[in-house]
Amino acid sequence: YRTYWLTPVIDYYVAKTNMDVQGTVLTGKEFFFQIAGPKSLEILEHAAKADFHDIGFARHEMKSIAGVPVRVLRLGMAGTLAYEVHGDMDKQEEVYQAIWEAGQAYGIKKLGRVAYCMNHTEAGFANINTHYPMPWFEDEDIAKFMWAHPEISWMNINRQLIGSMGDELELRFKTPYDVGWGDLVKYDHEFPGRAALEKIAAEDKNRIVTLEWNAQDVAAVYQTQFEGRDVEACESIDEFPNDVFYNAPKGFTFRADWVKADGKIVGSSYGRLNSIYYRRMISLGCIEKEYAEEGKELTLVWGTPGTRQMEIRVKVARCPYLTLENNKDIDVSSIPRYQG
């Protein structure tokens, strides 16, 4: 089995049991690139000089690019047609250059880490460790294990909490039902935590939605940066195009803001971003289901406690926000095949 992003939890549970399990940490030993967009398949085929049309959605095959064995998966962060290429780190430059050179004729662009994280909000897919924190330190045994093994836990050891939710931690954690994954929970077998999940499912309190931010209110927050030294400015709303990012050595920074209806807190907002494609400021909201109707007007509180706070009008919008054809639904047979 090959896993991603399960460290340090998988290491902890293996270490505390007597299971006959061995593993190898591949961090730093394996690269993976993502190529996304309507031309991604043609770019990869020209880089490999081979036909990749047989790779179905969420499937993978061993292929060769620049003479290097690579694993190619039809997956991506953008929701649209995309592929991942995995291989040995010591061969990354050869593979990268082959893909980059093949992409020149198709207008390939480097989008980078910020764009990589932004897509989750547009796709309505909340992401662990970036949109919301995990309760690493609330379990004493896991916390001790992490501090004792920084070589596998360094990304999770430090975390910062910002936004109007401030130090409120419990409500920042999310259940599978909070983020729309309830249909993935199966009760046809016994497993640790089943009773707790059954209770959450029975309460069925929250819904995940997209929140569209009022442009005038966003501009008013931005305007505080230019009102003079005698006026306190709000936290920057334009320093980063999104609030989903990782800053070493500070660790993950989690922004979450209160969402209100008629002055009452009804949920929270996280994963704010400036959607370049749609020219909208949006975020994901985890709100009480009676307020989750598309078009519902709510209010978001901007500003970490101790700083100037302002209210921003938000509207419940479609979720996912992305309106482009989804990767799993794209028929690649209409895309030209590599002919040599």
C-alpha positions as CSV (number, residue, x, y, z in Angstrom):
1,Y,0.0,0.0,0.0
2,R,1.1,3.5,-0.8
3,T,-0.4,6.3,1.3
4,Y,-0.2,10.1,1.2
5,W,-0.7,12.6,4.1
6,L,-1.4,9.9,6.7
7,T,1.8,10.7,8.6
8,P,2.1,10.8,11.6
9,V,-1.1,9.0,12.4
10,I,-0.3,5.8,10.6
11,D,3.2,5.7,12.2
12,Y,1.6,6.2,15.6
13,Y,-0.9,3.4,15.4
14,V,1.7,1.0,13.9
15,A,4.1,1.9,16.7
16,K,1.6,1.2,19.5
17,T,0.4,-2.2,18.2
18,N,2.2,-5.6,17.7
19,M,1.1,-5.8,14.1
20,D,3.6,-7.2,11.7
21,V,3.9,-4.1,9.6
22,Q,6.9,-2.4,8.0
23,G,7.0,0.9,6.1
24,T,9.3,3.2,4.3
25,V,8.9,7.0,4.4
26,L,9.2,8.3,0.8
27,T,9.2,12.0,1.7
28,G,12.1,13.5,-0.2
29,K,12.7,10.3,-2.2
30,E,9.8,10.7,-4.6
31,F,8.5,13.6,-6.7
32,F,5.1,14.2,-8.1
33,F,4.0,16.8,-10.6
34,Q,0.5,17.8,-11.5
35,I,-0.5,18.8,-15.1
36,A,-4.0,20.2,-15.3
37,G,-6.3,21.6,-18.0
38,P,-7.8,20.6,-21.3
39,K,-4.4,20.1,-22.9
40,S,-2.9,18.0,-20.1
41,L,-3.3,14.7,-21.8
42,E,-1.8,15.8,-25.1
43,I,1.1,17.4,-23.2
44,L,1.9,14.2,-21.3
45,E,1.6,12.0,-24.4
46,H,4.0,14.2,-26.3
47,A,6.4,14.2,-23.4
48,A,6.3,10.4,-23.3
49,K,5.8,9.9,-27.0
50,A,3.1,7.4,-26.1
51,D,-0.7,7.0,-25.8
52,F,-2.1,7.6,-22.3
53,H,-5.8,7.5,-23.3
54,D,-6.3,4.2,-21.5
55,I,-5.8,5.7,-18.0
56,G,-9.3,6.1,-16.5
57,F,-10.3,8.6,-13.9
58,A,-8.8,7.7,-10.5
59,R,-6.7,5.0,-12.1
60,H,-2.9,4.8,-12.6
61,E,-0.4,3.0,-14.8
62,M,3.3,2.7,-15.0
63,K,4.6,4.6,-18.0
64,S,7.9,6.1,-19.2
65,I,8.8,9.7,-19.7
66,A,12.3,10.7,-20.9
67,G,13.3,7.1,-20.4
68,V,12.4,7.3,-16.7
69,P,9.8,4.9,-15.2
70,V,6.9,7.0,-13.7
71,R,3.5,6.3,-12.3
72,V,0.8,8.4,-14.1
73,L,-2.6,8.9,-12.3
74,R,-5.6,10.7,-13.8
75,L,-6.2,12.9,-10.7
76,G,-5.7,16.5,-9.9
77,M,-6.5,19.4,-7.6
78,A,-8.5,21.6,-10.1
79,G,-11.5,19.2,-10.5
80,T,-11.1,19.3,-14.3
81,L,-9.0,17.1,-16.5
82,A,-5.6,16.6,-14.8
83,Y,-2.9,14.1,-14.2
84,E,-0.2,13.3,-11.6
85,V,3.3,12.0,-12.5
86,H,5.2,10.2,-9.7
87,G,8.8,9.0,-9.8
88,D,12.2,8.8,-8.1
89,M,13.5,12.1,-6.9
90,D,16.9,11.7,-8.5
91,K,15.2,11.6,-11.9
92,Q,12.9,14.6,-11.4
93,E,14.8,17.0,-13.6
94,E,14.7,14.8,-16.7
95,V,11.0,14.2,-16.3
96,Y,10.2,17.9,-15.6
97,Q,12.1,19.1,-18.6
98,A,10.5,16.7,-20.9
99,I,7.0,17.7,-19.7
100,W,7.9,21.4,-19.8
101,E,9.3,21.3,-23.3
102,A,6.4,19.2,-24.6
103,G,4.0,21.8,-23.2
104,Q,5.4,24.8,-24.9
105,A,3.4,24.2,-28.1
106,Y,0.2,24.1,-25.9
107,G,0.8,27.2,-23.8
108,I,1.8,25.5,-20.6
109,K,2.1,27.7,-17.5
110,K,3.6,27.3,-14.1
111,L,1.0,28.0,-11.4
112,G,2.7,27.0,-8.2
113,R,1.9,26.3,-4.6
114,V,-0.7,29.0,-4.1
115,A,-2.9,27.8,-7.1
116,Y,-2.4,24.2,-5.9
117,C,-4.2,25.0,-2.7
118,M,-6.9,27.4,-4.0
119,N,-8.6,24.7,-6.1
120,H,-10.0,22.9,-3.1
121,T,-12.3,25.8,-2.2
122,E,-13.7,26.2,-5.7
123,A,-14.2,22.5,-5.9
124,G,-16.1,22.4,-2.6
125,F,-13.6,19.9,-1.2
126,A,-12.3,20.9,2.2
127,N,-8.8,19.6,2.8
128,I,-7.3,18.4,6.0
129,N,-4.4,20.3,7.4
130,T,-5.1,23.3,5.1
131,H,-8.7,24.3,5.5
132,Y,-9.0,23.0,9.0
133,P,-6.7,21.7,11.7
134,M,-6.5,18.1,13.0
135,P,-6.6,17.3,16.7
136,W,-3.0,16.2,17.0
137,F,-2.3,17.7,20.3
138,E,-5.7,17.0,22.0
139,D,-4.7,13.3,22.2
140,E,-1.9,13.2,24.8
141,D,-0.4,10.0,23.4
142,I,-0.3,11.2,19.8
143,A,1.1,14.6,20.9
144,K,4.0,12.8,22.7
145,F,4.6,10.6,19.7
146,M,4.8,13.6,17.4
147,W,7.2,15.6,19.6
148,A,9.4,12.5,19.9
149,H,9.5,11.9,16.1
150,P,9.9,15.4,14.4
151,E,11.3,13.7,11.3
152,I,7.9,12.6,10.4
153,S,5.8,15.1,12.2
154,W,7.4,18.5,11.5
155,M,4.6,19.7,9.3
156,N,2.0,19.3,12.0
157,I,4.0,20.4,15.1
158,N,3.4,24.1,14.6
159,R,0.0,25.7,13.9
160,Q,-1.4,29.2,14.0
161,L,-5.0,30.1,14.5
162,I,-6.2,33.4,13.0
163,G,-9.5,34.9,12.0
164,S,-12.5,36.1,14.1
165,M,-12.8,32.6,15.6
166,G,-9.6,33.4,17.5
167,D,-8.4,30.7,19.9
168,E,-11.7,28.7,19.5
169,L,-10.4,25.3,18.6
170,E,-13.1,22.7,19.1
171,L,-15.4,24.3,16.5
172,R,-12.5,24.4,14.0
173,F,-12.4,20.6,13.9
174,K,-14.6,19.1,11.3
175,T,-16.5,15.8,11.2
176,P,-17.0,13.9,7.9
177,Y,-20.6,15.2,8.0
178,D,-19.5,18.8,8.4
179,V,-17.6,18.7,5.1
180,G,-20.1,16.7,3.1
181,W,-18.5,13.3,3.3
182,G,-21.2,11.6,5.2
183,D,-22.1,9.3,2.3
184,L,-18.6,7.8,2.6
185,V,-19.3,6.6,6.2
186,K,-20.5,3.0,6.1
187,Y,-22.1,1.3,9.1
188,D,-22.1,-2.3,7.8
189,H,-19.2,-3.2,10.0
190,E,-17.7,-2.4,13.5
191,F,-14.9,0.2,13.8
192,P,-13.5,2.5,16.5
193,G,-15.6,5.7,16.7
194,R,-18.7,4.2,15.2
195,A,-21.0,5.2,18.1
196,A,-19.7,8.8,18.0
197,L,-20.3,9.1,14.2
198,E,-23.8,7.6,14.5
199,K,-24.6,10.3,17.1
200,I,-23.3,13.0,14.8
201,A,-25.2,11.6,11.8
202,A,-28.5,11.5,13.9
203,E,-28.1,15.2,14.8
204,D,-27.3,16.1,11.2
205,K,-26.8,19.8,12.1
206,N,-24.4,21.3,9.6
207,R,-24.0,21.7,5.8
208,I,-21.0,22.7,3.7
209,V,-21.7,25.6,1.4
210,T,-19.8,28.1,-0.7
211,L,-20.0,31.7,0.5
212,E,-19.8,34.6,-1.9
213,W,-18.4,37.7,-0.3
214,N,-19.9,41.1,-1.0
215,A,-17.5,43.1,-3.2
216,Q,-18.3,46.5,-1.6
217,D,-17.6,45.1,1.9
218,V,-14.4,43.5,0.8
219,A,-13.3,46.8,-0.7
220,A,-14.2,48.6,2.6
221,V,-11.9,46.3,4.5
222,Y,-9.1,46.9,2.0
223,Q,-9.7,50.6,2.2
224,T,-8.7,50.7,5.9
225,Q,-5.1,50.2,4.7
226,F,-5.2,53.8,3.4
227,E,-7.1,55.8,6.0
228,G,-4.1,57.2,7.7
229,R,-1.9,56.4,10.7
230,D,-4.5,57.6,13.2
231,V,-7.0,55.0,12.0
232,E,-6.4,51.3,12.8
233,A,-6.3,49.2,9.7
234,C,-7.9,45.8,9.5
235,E,-5.9,42.6,8.9
236,S,-4.8,42.5,5.3
237,I,-7.4,41.0,3.0
238,D,-5.1,41.2,-0.1
239,E,-1.7,40.1,1.1
240,F,-2.4,36.6,0.0
241,P,-4.9,35.6,-2.7
242,N,-6.1,32.9,-0.4
243,D,-6.0,31.8,3.3
244,V,-4.9,28.2,2.6
245,F,-1.2,28.1,2.9
246,Y,1.7,26.6,4.8
247,N,4.5,28.8,6.1
248,A,7.7,27.1,7.4
249,P,8.9,27.2,10.1
250,K,5.6,28.5,11.6
251,G,3.7,25.5,10.3
252,F,0.1,25.6,9.0
253,T,-1.9,28.8,9.4
254,F,-5.6,28.2,9.8
255,R,-8.0,31.1,9.2
256,A,-11.6,30.7,10.3
257,D,-14.2,33.4,10.7
258,W,-17.6,33.5,12.4
259,V,-20.7,33.5,10.2
260,K,-23.8,35.1,11.6
261,A,-27.5,35.4,10.8
262,D,-29.5,38.2,12.5
263,G,-26.6,38.6,15.0
264,K,-26.5,34.9,15.9
265,I,-23.5,32.7,15.2
266,V,-24.7,30.0,12.8
267,G,-21.3,28.6,11.6
268,S,-17.9,29.4,10.3
269,S,-16.0,30.2,7.2
270,Y,-12.7,28.9,6.0
271,G,-10.6,28.5,2.9
272,R,-11.2,32.1,1.7
273,L,-9.7,32.9,-1.7
274,N,-9.8,35.4,-4.5
275,S,-11.1,33.3,-7.4
276,I,-9.3,34.6,-10.5
277,Y,-11.5,32.7,-12.9
278,Y,-14.8,33.8,-11.4
279,R,-13.6,37.2,-10.2
280,R,-15.2,36.6,-6.8
281,M,-14.0,36.4,-3.2
282,I,-15.4,33.1,-1.9
283,S,-14.9,30.7,0.9
284,L,-16.3,27.4,2.2
285,G,-18.9,27.7,5.0
286,C,-19.9,25.1,7.6
287,I,-23.2,26.4,8.7
288,E,-26.5,25.2,10.3
289,K,-28.6,23.5,7.7
290,E,-31.5,25.9,8.0
291,Y,-29.3,28.7,6.7
292,A,-27.8,26.6,3.9
293,E,-30.3,27.6,1.2
294,E,-28.7,29.0,-1.9
295,G,-29.1,32.8,-2.1
296,K,-29.4,33.2,1.7
297,E,-27.8,36.4,3.0
298,L,-25.5,36.1,6.0
299,T,-22.8,38.1,7.7
300,L,-19.1,37.2,8.2
301,V,-16.9,38.8,10.9
302,W,-13.5,39.7,9.6
303,G,-10.5,40.2,11.9
304,T,-8.7,38.2,14.6
305,P,-9.7,39.2,18.1
306,G,-7.5,42.0,19.3
307,T,-7.5,43.6,15.9
308,R,-10.1,45.8,14.2
309,Q,-13.1,43.8,13.1
310,M,-15.6,44.5,10.3
311,E,-18.6,42.8,9.1
312,I,-18.8,41.5,5.5
313,R,-22.0,40.4,3.8
314,V,-21.8,36.9,2.3
315,K,-24.3,35.0,0.3
316,V,-24.8,31.2,0.2
317,A,-23.8,30.0,-3.3
318,R,-23.6,26.8,-5.2
319,C,-21.2,24.1,-3.9
320,P,-19.1,23.1,-5.6
321,Y,-18.6,26.6,-7.1
322,L,-16.6,25.2,-10.0
323,T,-18.9,25.0,-13.1
324,L,-16.4,23.4,-15.5
325,E,-16.7,19.7,-16.5
326,N,-15.4,17.4,-13.8
327,N,-12.5,15.1,-14.4
328,K,-14.5,12.0,-13.8
329,D,-17.1,13.0,-16.4
330,I,-14.7,13.9,-19.2
331,D,-14.6,11.6,-22.2
332,V,-11.0,11.7,-23.4
333,S,-11.8,9.8,-26.6
334,S,-12.4,13.2,-28.4
335,I,-8.9,14.4,-27.5
336,P,-6.3,13.7,-30.2
337,R,-4.1,10.7,-29.6
338,Y,-0.3,10.9,-29.9
339,Q,0.6,9.7,-33.4
340,G,4.3,9.7,-33.2
